[in-house]
Amino acid sequence: MFSIFANIYLLFMSATTASPQHHQLTPLILWTMTLATGFIVANIYYNQPLLGDIATTFRISNGEAGQIAMFTQIGYATGLLLIIPLADMFKRKRLMLIDLAFVVVALLLAASAQKVWILAVSSLLVGITSVVPQVLVAMAAHLAKPEERGRKIGFIMSGLLIGILVSRTISGFVGEQLGWRAMFYIAAGLMLIMWVLIALVVPEVEPDYKGSYGSLMKSLISIIKEEPKLRLAAFRGALCFACFSAFWTTLVFLLREPPFNEGSAVAGAFGLIGAFGALAASLIGRLSDKANPNQLITYTLVLLLLSFIIFMVFSHSLIGLIIGVILMDMGVQATHISNQAIIFSLNPNARNRINTVYMVSYFVGGSAGTFLASKIWGTYHWAGVCVIGITLSAIVLIVHLIGRAKKGRA
């Protein structure tokens, strides 16, 4: 399989080596990057509506099945830490094409897993290798004009966020009709298509960093120390995504209980509902070019807190859950866009490493949210999940307001 990828890759590269080093972010390139971002990031979330079916297949508890989603998120954080910094060191298109070949292998391994530990390992590998979207987001920031950076990032992020949410709808439907394994086989096919699209359309970007991999990784520590805005954005992102992951990991368990008594298809359909909130990403990107992102974040964090209060009060109402999902996704995704508008303006020569610090924090938070929710579900069920969301969203709002106050006094 890898020899096939290598031969096709050499064919495409031989046709594009004469291209200029400075590229514009044309509509075709932007749309290709957006589509690839959405389809690739979906790999991380396909398993969430399928956890109940996976538990049945392997005869494990819902809490144990929830750990599969946690392994995927831990893998993603690991890939962000170890792979994304390489985009400052190696040619980015080449790095993405090599990575996507491994994504296909990991998805096929997940689809064919006959033991739960094999599924856990393959889920970890799916997470590690599905990091190409973060290279594409940083590439968009590199190729876009400064006055359009927020809008271009917002456009790509709207594709990423819709991919995150619609992936649950697709996997829920496929799981209901064809079984959970079919979803991973389909995902592997989609990755082959994305490989071809990136090879044909996305330009090559030369690296900015000339040192060794060891010094590259050490520079992450220096970046963290030198950039207080990055530290605060990473904290906000981590806690917001912890709330987000706690909700989506356990929603399928809530919907399987009375009074809902629904399966994976309905759980997945909530992702489609949440996509309406994700559509706000493009608007937030435009606003971040003109308004103060920190002020926008204050409002979006309030939406997140409000959503979990609604989940707590209206836990037995589909209408209540729908309203809460829209508010939660608007809050989380808009905060994420504003965070990225802030961090990508810090150091142009280290955008991939800055994004690494932020996104590793983001998915460590997501993994923690998944772990906490899976553990608490067994004892406190939905009420415990809502307490997690309310507590974490209140903490991040308070820390954000304190940070704004200190900045105002500085």
Contacts in CASP RR format, 6 or more apart in sequence:
PFRMAT RR
TARGET T0000
AUTHOR 0000-0000-0000
METHOD contacts of the structure
MODEL  1
MFSIFANIYLLFMSATTASPQHHQLTPLILWTMTLATGFIVANIYYNQPL
LGDIATTFRISNGEAGQIAMFTQIGYATGLLLIIPLADMFKRKRLMLIDL
AFVVVALLLAASAQKVWILAVSSLLVGITSVVPQVLVAMAAHLAKPEERG
RKIGFIMSGLLIGILVSRTISGFVGEQLGWRAMFYIAAGLMLIMWVLIAL
VVPEVEPDYKGSYGSLMKSLISIIKEEPKLRLAAFRGALCFACFSAFWTT
LVFLLREPPFNEGSAVAGAFGLIGAFGALAASLIGRLSDKANPNQLITYT
LVLLLLSFIIFMVFSHSLIGLIIGVILMDMGVQATHISNQAIIFSLNPNA
RNRINTVYMVSYFVGGSAGTFLASKIWGTYHWAGVCVIGITLSAIVLIVH
LIGRAKKGRA
1 101 0 8 1.000
1 104 0 8 1.000
1 105 0 8 1.000
2 101 0 8 1.000
5 97 0 8 1.000
5 101 0 8 1.000
5 195 0 8 1.000
8 196 0 8 1.000
8 199 0 8 1.000
9 94 0 8 1.000
9 97 0 8 1.000
9 199 0 8 1.000
12 199 0 8 1.000
12 200 0 8 1.000
13 94 0 8 1.000
16 203 0 8 1.000
16 204 0 8 1.000
19 203 0 8 1.000
19 204 0 8 1.000
21 206 0 8 1.000
23 29 0 8 1.000
23 143 0 8 1.000
23 203 0 8 1.000
23 205 0 8 1.000
24 143 0 8 1.000
25 140 0 8 1.000
25 143 0 8 1.000
25 144 0 8 1.000
25 152 0 8 1.000
28 201 0 8 1.000
29 143 0 8 1.000
29 201 0 8 1.000
29 202 0 8 1.000
29 203 0 8 1.000
30 140 0 8 1.000
30 152 0 8 1.000
30 155 0 8 1.000
30 156 0 8 1.000
32 197 0 8 1.000
32 198 0 8 1.000
32 201 0 8 1.000
32 202 0 8 1.000
33 136 0 8 1.000
33 139 0 8 1.000
33 140 0 8 1.000
33 156 0 8 1.000
33 202 0 8 1.000
34 155 0 8 1.000
34 156 0 8 1.000
34 158 0 8 1.000
34 159 0 8 1.000
34 160 0 8 1.000
35 159 0 8 1.000
35 194 0 8 1.000
35 197 0 8 1.000
36 132 0 8 1.000
36 133 0 8 1.000
36 136 0 8 1.000
36 194 0 8 1.000
36 197 0 8 1.000
36 198 0 8 1.000
36 202 0 8 1.000
37 132 0 8 1.000
37 133 0 8 1.000
37 136 0 8 1.000
37 137 0 8 1.000
37 156 0 8 1.000
37 157 0 8 1.000
37 159 0 8 1.000
37 160 0 8 1.000
38 133 0 8 1.000
38 159 0 8 1.000
38 160 0 8 1.000
38 162 0 8 1.000
38 163 0 8 1.000
38 164 0 8 1.000
39 163 0 8 1.000
39 190 0 8 1.000
39 191 0 8 1.000
39 193 0 8 1.000
39 194 0 8 1.000
40 100 0 8 1.000
40 103 0 8 1.000
40 130 0 8 1.000
40 132 0 8 1.000
40 133 0 8 1.000
40 191 0 8 1.000
40 194 0 8 1.000
41 130 0 8 1.000
41 133 0 8 1.000
41 160 0 8 1.000
41 163 0 8 1.000
41 164 0 8 1.000
41 167 0 8 1.000
42 163 0 8 1.000
42 164 0 8 1.000
42 166 0 8 1.000
42 167 0 8 1.000
42 170 0 8 1.000
42 187 0 8 1.000
43 103 0 8 1.000
43 107 0 8 1.000
43 126 0 8 1.000
43 127 0 8 1.000
43 130 0 8 1.000
43 167 0 8 1.000
43 187 0 8 1.000
43 191 0 8 1.000
44 72 0 8 1.000
44 73 0 8 1.000
44 76 0 8 1.000
44 126 0 8 1.000
44 127 0 8 1.000
44 130 0 8 1.000
44 164 0 8 1.000
45 163 0 8 1.000
45 164 0 8 1.000
45 167 0 8 1.000
45 168 0 8 1.000
45 171 0 8 1.000
45 248 0 8 1.000
46 167 0 8 1.000
46 168 0 8 1.000
46 170 0 8 1.000
46 171 0 8 1.000
46 183 0 8 1.000
46 184 0 8 1.000
46 187 0 8 1.000
47 54 0 8 1.000
47 68 0 8 1.000
47 69 0 8 1.000
47 72 0 8 1.000
47 123 0 8 1.000
47 171 0 8 1.000
47 180 0 8 1.000
48 69 0 8 1.000
48 168 0 8 1.000
48 171 0 8 1.000
48 248 0 8 1.000
48 249 0 8 1.000
48 252 0 8 1.000
48 267 0 8 1.000
49 168 0 8 1.000
49 171 0 8 1.000
49 172 0 8 1.000
49 175 0 8 1.000
49 252 0 8 1.000
49 264 0 8 1.000
49 265 0 8 1.000
49 267 0 8 1.000
49 268 0 8 1.000
50 171 0 8 1.000
50 172 0 8 1.000
50 175 0 8 1.000
50 180 0 8 1.000
50 183 0 8 1.000
50 264 0 8 1.000
51 62 0 8 1.000
51 65 0 8 1.000
51 66 0 8 1.000
51 68 0 8 1.000
51 69 0 8 1.000
51 249 0 8 1.000
51 252 0 8 1.000
51 253 0 8 1.000
52 62 0 8 1.000
52 65 0 8 1.000
52 252 0 8 1.000
52 253 0 8 1.000
52 256 0 8 1.000
52 264 0 8 1.000
53 175 0 8 1.000
53 179 0 8 1.000
53 180 0 8 1.000
53 264 0 8 1.000
54 60 0 8 1.000
54 65 0 8 1.000
54 68 0 8 1.000
54 119 0 8 1.000
54 180 0 8 1.000
55 61 0 8 1.000
55 62 0 8 1.000
55 63 0 8 1.000
55 64 0 8 1.000
55 65 0 8 1.000
57 180 0 8 1.000
58 65 0 8 1.000
58 115 0 8 1.000
58 116 0 8 1.000
58 119 0 8 1.000
60 116 0 8 1.000
62 253 0 8 1.000
62 377 0 8 1.000
62 378 0 8 1.000
63 374 0 8 1.000
63 375 0 8 1.000
63 377 0 8 1.000
63 378 0 8 1.000
64 116 0 8 1.000
66 249 0 8 1.000
66 370 0 8 1.000
66 374 0 8 1.000
67 120 0 8 1.000
67 371 0 8 1.000
67 374 0 8 1.000
68 116 0 8 1.000
68 119 0 8 1.000
68 120 0 8 1.000
68 123 0 8 1.000
69 123 0 8 1.000
69 245 0 8 1.000
69 249 0 8 1.000
69 370 0 8 1.000
70 249 0 8 1.000
70 367 0 8 1.000
70 370 0 8 1.000
70 371 0 8 1.000
70 374 0 8 1.000
71 120 0 8 1.000
71 121 0 8 1.000
71 123 0 8 1.000
71 124 0 8 1.000
72 123 0 8 1.000
72 124 0 8 1.000
72 126 0 8 1.000
72 127 0 8 1.000
73 127 0 8 1.000
73 245 0 8 1.000
73 363 0 8 1.000
73 366 0 8 1.000
73 367 0 8 1.000
73 370 0 8 1.000
74 124 0 8 1.000
74 363 0 8 1.000
74 367 0 8 1.000
75 124 0 8 1.000
75 125 0 8 1.000
75 126 0 8 1.000
75 127 0 8 1.000
75 128 0 8 1.000
75 363 0 8 1.000
76 127 0 8 1.000
76 128 0 8 1.000
76 130 0 8 1.000
76 131 0 8 1.000
76 363 0 8 1.000
77 359 0 8 1.000
77 360 0 8 1.000
77 362 0 8 1.000
77 363 0 8 1.000
77 364 0 8 1.000
77 367 0 8 1.000
78 124 0 8 1.000
78 127 0 8 1.000
78 128 0 8 1.000
79 127 0 8 1.000
79 128 0 8 1.000
79 129 0 8 1.000
79 131 0 8 1.000
80 131 0 8 1.000
80 134 0 8 1.000
80 356 0 8 1.000
80 359 0 8 1.000
80 360 0 8 1.000
80 363 0 8 1.000
81 356 0 8 1.000
81 360 0 8 1.000
82 128 0 8 1.000
83 95 0 8 1.000
83 99 0 8 1.000
83 128 0 8 1.000
83 131 0 8 1.000
84 131 0 8 1.000
84 134 0 8 1.000
84 135 0 8 1.000
84 138 0 8 1.000
84 352 0 8 1.000
84 353 0 8 1.000
84 355 0 8 1.000
84 356 0 8 1.000
84 359 0 8 1.000
85 216 0 8 1.000
85 217 0 8 1.000
85 220 0 8 1.000
85 352 0 8 1.000
85 353 0 8 1.000
85 356 0 8 1.000
86 95 0 8 1.000
86 213 0 8 1.000
86 216 0 8 1.000
86 352 0 8 1.000
87 95 0 8 1.000
87 135 0 8 1.000
87 138 0 8 1.000
87 139 0 8 1.000
87 207 0 8 1.000
87 352 0 8 1.000
88 207 0 8 1.000
88 208 0 8 1.000
88 209 0 8 1.000
88 216 0 8 1.000
88 349 0 8 1.000
88 350 0 8 1.000
88 351 0 8 1.000
88 352 0 8 1.000
88 353 0 8 1.000
89 207 0 8 1.000
89 209 0 8 1.000
89 211 0 8 1.000
89 213 0 8 1.000
89 216 0 8 1.000
90 207 0 8 1.000
91 204 0 8 1.000
91 205 0 8 1.000
91 206 0 8 1.000
91 207 0 8 1.000
92 135 0 8 1.000
92 139 0 8 1.000
92 204 0 8 1.000
92 205 0 8 1.000
92 207 0 8 1.000
93 198 0 8 1.000
93 199 0 8 1.000
93 202 0 8 1.000
93 203 0 8 1.000
93 204 0 8 1.000
93 205 0 8 1.000
94 204 0 8 1.000
95 135 0 8 1.000
96 132 0 8 1.000
96 135 0 8 1.000
96 136 0 8 1.000
96 198 0 8 1.000
96 202 0 8 1.000
97 195 0 8 1.000
97 198 0 8 1.000
97 199 0 8 1.000
99 129 0 8 1.000
99 131 0 8 1.000
99 132 0 8 1.000
100 129 0 8 1.000
100 132 0 8 1.000
100 191 0 8 1.000
100 194 0 8 1.000
100 195 0 8 1.000
100 198 0 8 1.000
101 195 0 8 1.000
102 125 0 8 1.000
102 129 0 8 1.000
103 126 0 8 1.000
103 129 0 8 1.000
103 130 0 8 1.000
103 132 0 8 1.000
103 191 0 8 1.000
104 188 0 8 1.000
104 189 0 8 1.000
104 191 0 8 1.000
104 192 0 8 1.000
104 195 0 8 1.000
105 125 0 8 1.000
106 122 0 8 1.000
106 125 0 8 1.000
106 126 0 8 1.000
106 127 0 8 1.000
106 128 0 8 1.000
106 129 0 8 1.000
107 122 0 8 1.000
107 126 0 8 1.000
107 184 0 8 1.000
107 185 0 8 1.000
107 187 0 8 1.000
107 188 0 8 1.000
107 191 0 8 1.000
108 184 0 8 1.000
108 185 0 8 1.000
108 188 0 8 1.000
109 118 0 8 1.000
109 121 0 8 1.000
109 122 0 8 1.000
109 125 0 8 1.000
110 119 0 8 1.000
110 122 0 8 1.000
110 123 0 8 1.000
110 126 0 8 1.000
110 184 0 8 1.000
111 181 0 8 1.000
111 182 0 8 1.000
111 183 0 8 1.000
111 184 0 8 1.000
111 185 0 8 1.000
111 188 0 8 1.000
112 181 0 8 1.000
113 119 0 8 1.000
113 122 0 8 1.000
132 198 0 8 1.000
133 160 0 8 1.000
134 352 0 8 1.000
134 355 0 8 1.000
134 356 0 8 1.000
134 359 0 8 1.000
135 352 0 8 1.000
136 156 0 8 1.000
136 202 0 8 1.000
137 153 0 8 1.000
137 156 0 8 1.000
137 157 0 8 1.000
137 160 0 8 1.000
137 340 0 8 1.000
137 355 0 8 1.000
138 344 0 8 1.000
138 351 0 8 1.000
138 352 0 8 1.000
138 355 0 8 1.000
139 202 0 8 1.000
139 205 0 8 1.000
140 152 0 8 1.000
140 153 0 8 1.000
140 156 0 8 1.000
141 149 0 8 1.000
141 152 0 8 1.000
141 153 0 8 1.000
141 344 0 8 1.000
141 351 0 8 1.000
142 205 0 8 1.000
142 348 0 8 1.000
142 351 0 8 1.000
143 152 0 8 1.000
143 203 0 8 1.000
143 205 0 8 1.000
144 150 0 8 1.000
144 151 0 8 1.000
144 152 0 8 1.000
144 153 0 8 1.000
147 289 0 8 1.000
148 289 0 8 1.000
149 289 0 8 1.000
149 341 0 8 1.000
149 344 0 8 1.000
149 345 0 8 1.000
150 285 0 8 1.000
150 286 0 8 1.000
150 288 0 8 1.000
150 289 0 8 1.000
150 337 0 8 1.000
150 341 0 8 1.000
151 282 0 8 1.000
151 285 0 8 1.000
151 286 0 8 1.000
151 289 0 8 1.000
153 285 0 8 1.000
153 337 0 8 1.000
153 340 0 8 1.000
153 341 0 8 1.000
153 344 0 8 1.000
154 281 0 8 1.000
154 282 0 8 1.000
154 284 0 8 1.000
154 285 0 8 1.000
154 286 0 8 1.000
154 337 0 8 1.000
155 282 0 8 1.000
157 281 0 8 1.000
157 282 0 8 1.000
157 285 0 8 1.000
157 333 0 8 1.000
157 336 0 8 1.000
157 337 0 8 1.000
157 340 0 8 1.000
158 278 0 8 1.000
158 279 0 8 1.000
158 281 0 8 1.000
158 282 0 8 1.000
159 278 0 8 1.000
159 281 0 8 1.000
161 275 0 8 1.000
161 278 0 8 1.000
161 281 0 8 1.000
161 329 0 8 1.000
161 333 0 8 1.000
161 336 0 8 1.000
162 275 0 8 1.000
162 278 0 8 1.000
162 279 0 8 1.000
163 275 0 8 1.000
164 278 0 8 1.000
165 271 0 8 1.000
165 272 0 8 1.000
165 274 0 8 1.000
165 275 0 8 1.000
165 278 0 8 1.000
165 329 0 8 1.000
166 271 0 8 1.000
166 272 0 8 1.000
166 275 0 8 1.000
168 248 0 8 1.000
168 267 0 8 1.000
168 268 0 8 1.000
168 270 0 8 1.000
168 271 0 8 1.000
169 268 0 8 1.000
169 269 0 8 1.000
169 270 0 8 1.000
169 271 0 8 1.000
169 272 0 8 1.000
170 183 0 8 1.000
171 180 0 8 1.000
171 183 0 8 1.000
171 264 0 8 1.000
171 268 0 8 1.000
172 183 0 8 1.000
172 264 0 8 1.000
172 265 0 8 1.000
172 267 0 8 1.000
172 268 0 8 1.000
172 269 0 8 1.000
173 265 0 8 1.000
173 268 0 8 1.000
174 182 0 8 1.000
174 183 0 8 1.000
174 186 0 8 1.000
175 182 0 8 1.000
175 183 0 8 1.000
175 264 0 8 1.000
175 265 0 8 1.000
176 263 0 8 1.000
176 264 0 8 1.000
176 265 0 8 1.000
208 349 0 8 1.000
208 350 0 8 1.000
209 216 0 8 1.000
209 349 0 8 1.000
209 350 0 8 1.000
216 353 0 8 1.000
219 350 0 8 1.000
219 353 0 8 1.000
220 353 0 8 1.000
220 356 0 8 1.000
220 357 0 8 1.000
223 230 0 8 1.000
223 347 0 8 1.000
223 350 0 8 1.000
223 353 0 8 1.000
223 354 0 8 1.000
223 357 0 8 1.000
224 230 0 8 1.000
224 231 0 8 1.000
224 357 0 8 1.000
227 343 0 8 1.000
227 346 0 8 1.000
227 347 0 8 1.000
227 354 0 8 1.000
229 342 0 8 1.000
229 343 0 8 1.000
229 346 0 8 1.000
230 343 0 8 1.000
230 346 0 8 1.000
230 354 0 8 1.000
230 357 0 8 1.000
230 358 0 8 1.000
232 399 0 8 1.000
232 400 0 8 1.000
232 403 0 8 1.000
233 339 0 8 1.000
233 342 0 8 1.000
233 343 0 8 1.000
233 358 0 8 1.000
234 357 0 8 1.000
234 358 0 8 1.000
234 361 0 8 1.000
234 362 0 8 1.000
235 361 0 8 1.000
235 396 0 8 1.000
235 399 0 8 1.000
236 297 0 8 1.000
236 301 0 8 1.000
236 335 0 8 1.000
236 339 0 8 1.000
236 396 0 8 1.000
236 399 0 8 1.000
236 400 0 8 1.000
237 335 0 8 1.000
237 336 0 8 1.000
237 339 0 8 1.000
237 358 0 8 1.000
237 361 0 8 1.000
237 362 0 8 1.000
237 365 0 8 1.000
237 396 0 8 1.000
238 361 0 8 1.000
238 362 0 8 1.000
238 364 0 8 1.000
238 365 0 8 1.000
238 366 0 8 1.000
238 368 0 8 1.000
239 365 0 8 1.000
239 392 0 8 1.000
239 393 0 8 1.000
239 395 0 8 1.000
239 396 0 8 1.000
240 301 0 8 1.000
240 304 0 8 1.000
240 331 0 8 1.000
240 332 0 8 1.000
240 335 0 8 1.000
240 336 0 8 1.000
240 393 0 8 1.000
240 396 0 8 1.000
241 332 0 8 1.000
241 336 0 8 1.000
241 362 0 8 1.000
241 363 0 8 1.000
241 365 0 8 1.000
241 366 0 8 1.000
241 369 0 8 1.000
242 365 0 8 1.000
242 366 0 8 1.000
242 368 0 8 1.000
242 369 0 8 1.000
242 372 0 8 1.000
242 388 0 8 1.000
242 389 0 8 1.000
242 392 0 8 1.000
243 304 0 8 1.000
243 308 0 8 1.000
243 328 0 8 1.000
243 332 0 8 1.000
243 369 0 8 1.000
243 388 0 8 1.000
243 389 0 8 1.000
243 392 0 8 1.000
243 393 0 8 1.000
244 328 0 8 1.000
244 329 0 8 1.000
244 332 0 8 1.000
244 366 0 8 1.000
245 365 0 8 1.000
245 366 0 8 1.000
245 367 0 8 1.000
245 369 0 8 1.000
245 370 0 8 1.000
245 373 0 8 1.000
246 369 0 8 1.000
246 370 0 8 1.000
246 372 0 8 1.000
246 373 0 8 1.000
246 385 0 8 1.000
246 388 0 8 1.000
246 389 0 8 1.000
247 308 0 8 1.000
247 311 0 8 1.000
247 325 0 8 1.000
247 328 0 8 1.000
247 373 0 8 1.000
247 385 0 8 1.000
247 389 0 8 1.000
249 369 0 8 1.000
249 370 0 8 1.000
249 373 0 8 1.000
249 374 0 8 1.000
250 373 0 8 1.000
250 374 0 8 1.000
250 377 0 8 1.000
250 382 0 8 1.000
250 385 0 8 1.000
251 267 0 8 1.000
251 270 0 8 1.000
251 321 0 8 1.000
252 263 0 8 1.000
252 264 0 8 1.000
252 267 0 8 1.000
252 268 0 8 1.000
253 377 0 8 1.000
254 260 0 8 1.000
254 315 0 8 1.000
254 381 0 8 1.000
254 382 0 8 1.000
255 262 0 8 1.000
255 263 0 8 1.000
255 266 0 8 1.000
255 267 0 8 1.000
256 262 0 8 1.000
256 263 0 8 1.000
259 316 0 8 1.000
260 266 0 8 1.000
260 318 0 8 1.000
270 321 0 8 1.000
270 322 0 8 1.000
270 325 0 8 1.000
271 325 0 8 1.000
273 322 0 8 1.000
273 325 0 8 1.000
273 326 0 8 1.000
274 325 0 8 1.000
274 326 0 8 1.000
274 329 0 8 1.000
275 329 0 8 1.000
276 326 0 8 1.000
276 329 0 8 1.000
277 326 0 8 1.000
277 329 0 8 1.000
277 330 0 8 1.000
277 333 0 8 1.000
278 329 0 8 1.000
278 330 0 8 1.000
278 333 0 8 1.000
280 330 0 8 1.000
280 333 0 8 1.000
280 334 0 8 1.000
281 333 0 8 1.000
281 334 0 8 1.000
281 336 0 8 1.000
281 337 0 8 1.000
284 296 0 8 1.000
284 300 0 8 1.000
284 333 0 8 1.000
284 334 0 8 1.000
284 337 0 8 1.000
284 338 0 8 1.000
285 337 0 8 1.000
285 338 0 8 1.000
285 341 0 8 1.000
287 296 0 8 1.000
288 296 0 8 1.000
288 337 0 8 1.000
288 338 0 8 1.000
288 341 0 8 1.000
289 341 0 8 1.000
293 338 0 8 1.000
293 339 0 8 1.000
293 341 0 8 1.000
293 342 0 8 1.000
294 338 0 8 1.000
294 342 0 8 1.000
294 400 0 8 1.000
294 404 0 8 1.000
294 407 0 8 1.000
296 334 0 8 1.000
296 338 0 8 1.000
297 335 0 8 1.000
297 338 0 8 1.000
297 339 0 8 1.000
297 400 0 8 1.000
298 397 0 8 1.000
298 400 0 8 1.000
298 401 0 8 1.000
298 404 0 8 1.000
300 330 0 8 1.000
300 331 0 8 1.000
300 332 0 8 1.000
300 334 0 8 1.000
300 335 0 8 1.000
300 338 0 8 1.000
301 331 0 8 1.000
301 335 0 8 1.000
301 393 0 8 1.000
301 396 0 8 1.000
301 397 0 8 1.000
301 400 0 8 1.000
302 397 0 8 1.000
303 327 0 8 1.000
303 328 0 8 1.000
303 330 0 8 1.000
303 331 0 8 1.000
303 334 0 8 1.000
304 327 0 8 1.000
304 328 0 8 1.000
304 331 0 8 1.000
304 332 0 8 1.000
304 335 0 8 1.000
304 393 0 8 1.000
304 396 0 8 1.000
304 397 0 8 1.000
305 390 0 8 1.000
305 393 0 8 1.000
305 394 0 8 1.000
305 397 0 8 1.000
306 327 0 8 1.000
307 324 0 8 1.000
307 325 0 8 1.000
307 327 0 8 1.000
307 328 0 8 1.000
307 331 0 8 1.000
308 328 0 8 1.000
308 386 0 8 1.000
308 389 0 8 1.000
308 390 0 8 1.000
308 393 0 8 1.000
309 390 0 8 1.000
310 320 0 8 1.000
310 323 0 8 1.000
310 324 0 8 1.000
310 327 0 8 1.000
311 320 0 8 1.000
311 321 0 8 1.000
311 324 0 8 1.000
311 328 0 8 1.000
311 382 0 8 1.000
311 385 0 8 1.000
311 386 0 8 1.000
312 383 0 8 1.000
312 386 0 8 1.000
312 387 0 8 1.000
312 390 0 8 1.000
314 320 0 8 1.000
314 321 0 8 1.000
314 323 0 8 1.000
315 321 0 8 1.000
315 382 0 8 1.000
315 383 0 8 1.000
315 386 0 8 1.000
336 362 0 8 1.000
339 358 0 8 1.000
340 355 0 8 1.000
340 358 0 8 1.000
343 354 0 8 1.000
343 355 0 8 1.000
343 358 0 8 1.000
344 351 0 8 1.000
344 354 0 8 1.000
344 355 0 8 1.000
346 354 0 8 1.000
347 354 0 8 1.000
369 388 0 8 1.000
369 392 0 8 1.000
372 388 0 8 1.000
373 385 0 8 1.000
373 388 0 8 1.000
376 384 0 8 1.000
376 385 0 8 1.000
376 388 0 8 1.000
377 384 0 8 1.000
377 385 0 8 1.000
380 387 0 8 1.000
END
